[in-house]
Amino acid sequence: MTVRCVSVSLALMCLVGSPIVSAWTMVNGVPMFKPEEVRHCELVAMDALDIMASRQFNEPAAENVSLNPSQLREEYKVRLSEKAKSFPVGATQEEKHEMLRQFMELARQTCREDYKNSVPPTETK
């Protein structure tokens, strides 16, 4: 239920926040997003960086400095916090940095996939 609410909220947030209400397109089997459609995914990726850095370096997560944190971002943080527990803690600095990179990319992909599953494409080429 939470995943469905996140997906619907994500779709609405993207459509309302977008100056041009048009969805992503599929080109040769590859989804193509406009920057305004998935801009929020970079915020989610930064939250993921904070969550994983907390795990890798055994430090408390930074407090949310956003003046208006959205419910959607808070829901993503909960999901990411749970997912982070499945990642191992790196033994070396390089391994820890690799875990950070992988987790940020996973967060971006998850966010984009949620958007893609919530909003049908405008066209397919």
MOHUWO-V537111 format. One record per pair of residues at least 24 apart in sequence whose ideal C-beta (glycine too) atoms are under 6 Angstrom apart, sorted by the first residue. I is the first residue (numbers start at 0). GAP is how many residues later the second one is. Records with the same first field share a line. If there is no record, write none. Layout:
BEGIN
I = GAP ; GAP
END
This chain:
BEGIN
5 = 69
6 = 107 ; 111
8 = 63
9 = 62 ; 104 ; 105 ; 108
10 = 107 ; 108
12 = 59
21 = 100
22 = 96 ; 98 ; 99
23 = 97
24 = 96 ; 97 ; 98
25 = 95 ; 98
26 = 98
30 = 85
37 = 74
40 = 67 ; 70 ; 71
43 = 32 ; 63 ; 67
44 = 59 ; 62 ; 63
46 = 30
47 = 32 ; 55 ; 56 ; 59
48 = 55
50 = 29 ; 30 ; 33
51 = 32 ; 48 ; 51
54 = 29
55 = 33 ; 34 ; 40 ; 43
END
